[in-house]
């Protein structure tokens, strides 16, 4: 069913090394040093957007302590592959099961925005090695088309539906004809499309995000949990989704500023980690500064800020009926993290998915692989272990 591991790498995808020169870091530092900070005569915290104090402290750390070249060296110890999939180059990281001779069951992990393949740097090797004594998996972590080290799409229209097609082709090129997929954020939307388009290939689907859950059918009263969820979602849509409306309508205008200002780009993405995660008063009790800055650097150095944001625009213009709706028959697991803004109750999830597994997680938010890597990897590994073929 699957080709041996040594044959996978001979098919179009070639080893890839991250190699940004000192000049790129010198340019970054010059921009950090010359940034024009706005006057903030009073403290607004996070209420009006990114917290000025937190951002200034993080930029100071970025400029004076963060070591990109140490990060680059560590990243290059991973197995990076890159090659043509469809009309564009696609990048992925491969974690093969320990002692694998080409027979490891594969799991595709899909990130979202403003995430990257780095989001899984702690959790993916845990799943590959085996969690709680279980046999490990082959784990494939791509950069979504247009994100980080995958090429910007060469033409308009790279919607989640088309990304699903590209990522299925990636798995076939790697020699995997049947596999599991896990997704959050855009990764969940794309993974869902893969389940609809390729039900014969997907053994299982695991999600920690549900973008849209159908309302209760006529004549059925929603539970108190669903009523509370929909009221919270309505408040969230009003208060927290300005970024989405901009990226759905005019991503290009904003990108000119982000492409030229590393502080501006960092401010735009940092606020999402605050707004969507499970944390206390100090964000750095949940995330490491280096993880957030590495994600910012991957976008900044690759220059793919606009092509990633365009996914919102392409989704808005996706052709109605292009497999963007419909029931998902693939066995599905869902992890409900308490601080995830897009977290409908079980009854709403069951209206779209063949839900065979549901977990109410004790902590965590929108970025669970970063926030709670041990908890998240145990959940994902446990689900796919029950479906292993």
C-alpha positions, 0 to 999 in steps of 0.5 A: 500500500505504501512505498518504502521511506527511501522511495518517497523522497525520490518522487519530486520532493527533495531535501530542503534547507533553510538558509537565510544570510546575515544580510537578512538579519541585519536588515531586520535589525535596522528596521527594528531600530528605526521603527516609529513607535506611536505615542501611548500616554495611557495604558489600554492593555489589550482592549484596543488591540495589541498591548503596547507594553508587551509589544515593546518588551517583545521587540526588545527581546527580538532585537537583543536576545532572540537568536535566529541562527540558533533557531535555523540550525535547530530547524535544519535538523528536521527532515524538510522536503520541498517540490512541485505539487500541482503548479507550485512548490510545496514544503513539508516536514516529515517525522518518521516513526522511530525504527520505521521501515516505511510501514508507519501509519501517517498523520497529516497535521495542518496549521492555520493562520497565523500559524506555521509548521513550527506550531507542532515542533513539540507535539509532532515528535511526541506523536512520531515517537509514540505516546504513553507506550503506543506505537508511533506514527509517521507525521507530516507537517506541511506549510499550507500553499502560500504559507512560509516555505510553500510557494505563493500560488501562481494564480488566483483561486487557491481556496480551501477546496483547492488546498485540499486537493494539493495536500492529498497529492502531497500525501500520494507523492510521499507514498501514502494512499491512506492516512489520517488528518488533524486540523485546527483553524484553516487546517480544520476547514481544509482537513474537512474538505479532504474528508469530503473529497477523498473519503476512500483515502482518509481513515480518520479526521481529528479537529480542534476547531469547527468554523461553522456548525449548523443550527438546530433543525426546525422543531428542535430546541437547542440545548442551554450549552448551544444557546450559550455558545451561539451568544458567545460567538455573536459577541466574539464576531462583533469584538474580535473579527476585524482582522478577518473582515480586512483579510477577506476584503482588502488583504493586499492593502494591509500587506504593503505595511506588514511586508515593510515593517516587522514590528507592524507584522508582529503586532498584527499576529501577536494580538491573536495569540492573546485573544484566542489562547488559554492564559492568565495575566502573563501571556508568557506563562502560556507561550514562549517568546521564542516560539512566537518570534520564530513564527513571525520570522518564518513569515518575515524572512520568506516574505509570504505574509500576503499570500497567506492572508489571501486565503481569507479572500479566496475562501470568500470567493469560493464557488458555492457548492464546490464541496464546501458543505455537506455531511462528513462520513469519515470517522471524526474525533473532536477535542473541545478546548475551553478557550477556543473561540470556535468551539461548538458543543457536541450536538452541533458538531454531530450535525455535520460530522460522523463523530465517533470521539469527543473530548472535553479538554481541561485547558487550552485554546486555539493553539493547543499544540503550542499551548498544551503539547503533551495534552494535545499529542496524547489526544491526537495519538489516542484517537488515531490509535483506535483507527490504525490499520 
